[in-house]
Amino acid sequence: MKKEPQTVDVKGTQLKCPVCTCNKFWTRKAQLNTSTASFFGFDWANRSATCFVCSECTHIYWFLG
């Protein structure tokens, strides 16, 4: 079963898409690969970001931490 897009709060403010003004987002994790780590086969050691993808126009917000 597929989850429904959700509203997202960032530091007490509801996230809204700057492109289409939608306020519903899919949540994803993304690996932030670096060329050095990839060269040595240590991609697993790179940091991750949380991505919020607009459910209407698919604009992506990226957040570290």
C-alpha positions in Angstrom: 0.0 0.0 0.0 1.4 3.4 -1.0 1.5 6.2 1.6 -0.3 9.4 1.0 1.7 12.7 0.8 1.8 14.7 4.0 2.1 18.2 5.2 5.6 19.1 6.6 6.7 21.5 9.3 10.2 23.0 9.3 11.0 24.9 12.5 7.4 25.6 13.1 6.5 26.7 9.6 4.5 24.6 7.2 6.4 23.9 4.1 4.8 25.1 0.8 6.1 24.5 -2.7 7.6 27.7 -4.2 6.5 26.6 -7.7 2.8 25.6 -7.3 2.1 26.5 -3.7 1.0 22.9 -2.8 1.5 21.9 0.8 1.6 18.1 0.5 4.9 16.2 0.1 6.4 12.7 -0.3 9.4 12.1 2.0 12.5 10.4 0.7 16.1 9.9 1.8 19.0 10.6 -0.6 22.7 9.7 -0.4 25.0 12.7 -0.9 27.9 11.0 -2.7 31.3 12.5 -3.0 33.8 11.6 -5.8 36.5 10.7 -3.2 34.3 8.3 -1.3 33.0 6.8 -4.5 36.5 6.3 -5.9 37.6 4.3 -2.8 34.3 2.4 -2.6 33.1 4.2 0.6 29.8 5.5 -0.6 28.1 4.1 2.5 30.1 6.6 4.6 28.6 9.7 2.9 25.9 11.8 4.6 22.2 11.5 3.8 19.6 14.2 3.2 15.9 14.2 3.8 14.0 15.2 0.6 10.5 16.5 0.4 9.0 16.1 -3.0 5.9 18.2 -3.9 3.0 15.9 -4.7 1.8 18.2 -7.5 4.8 19.4 -9.5 7.6 17.2 -8.0 9.8 20.2 -7.0 12.3 18.8 -4.4 13.4 20.4 -1.1 16.7 19.0 0.3 17.5 19.2 4.0 20.7 18.0 5.8 20.8 16.8 9.3 
